């Protein structure tokens, strides 16, 4: 007697749905951490650049010959 198999497409869709549901919390946690890392890595140089720019502007105004 021949066994009736499910269509491959249906099985793949169920597997993909299961994997997506299973890994979604891990992926969202990783992307949240990635956003925090990117924000901190980009914010610190921007703040330092603004401070250096402000100090240089004051120094140029104060010490430039007039």
QUIQUIFEN-V669454 format. One record per residue. N is the residue number from 1. SS is DSSP state (h for helix, s for strand, l for the rest). PHI is phi in whole degrees, 0 to 359 (* if undefined). OMEGA is omega as a letter, one per 40 degrees, with the letter a starting at -180 (NA if undefined). Layout:
{{N SS PHI OMEGA} {N SS PHI OMEGA}}
This chain:
{{1 l * a} {2 l 275 a} {3 l 276 i} {4 l 271 a} {5 l 261 i} {6 l 290 i} {7 l 298 a} {8 h 298 a} {9 h 300 a} {10 h 297 i} {11 h 296 i} {12 h 295 i} {13 h 297 i} {14 h 295 i} {15 h 295 i} {16 h 296 i} {17 h 297 i} {18 h 297 a} {19 h 295 i} {20 h 297 a} {21 h 294 a} {22 h 289 a} {23 h 268 a} {24 h 302 i} {25 h 298 i} {26 h 294 a} {27 h 293 i} {28 h 292 i} {29 h 294 i} {30 h 294 a} {31 h 290 i} {32 h 294 i} {33 h 296 i} {34 h 295 i} {35 h 297 i} {36 h 295 a} {37 h 296 a} {38 h 297 a} {39 h 297 a} {40 h 289 a} {41 h 292 a} {42 h 276 a} {43 h 290 a} {44 h 298 i} {45 h 296 i} {46 h 294 i} {47 h 296 i} {48 h 297 i} {49 h 296 i} {50 h 294 i} {51 h 296 i} {52 h 295 i} {53 h 298 a} {54 h 296 i} {55 h 295 i} {56 h 295 i} {57 h 297 i} {58 h 296 a} {59 h 297 i} {60 h 294 i} {61 h 295 a} {62 h 283 a} {63 h 253 i} {64 l 282 i} {65 l 292 a} {66 l 242 NA}}
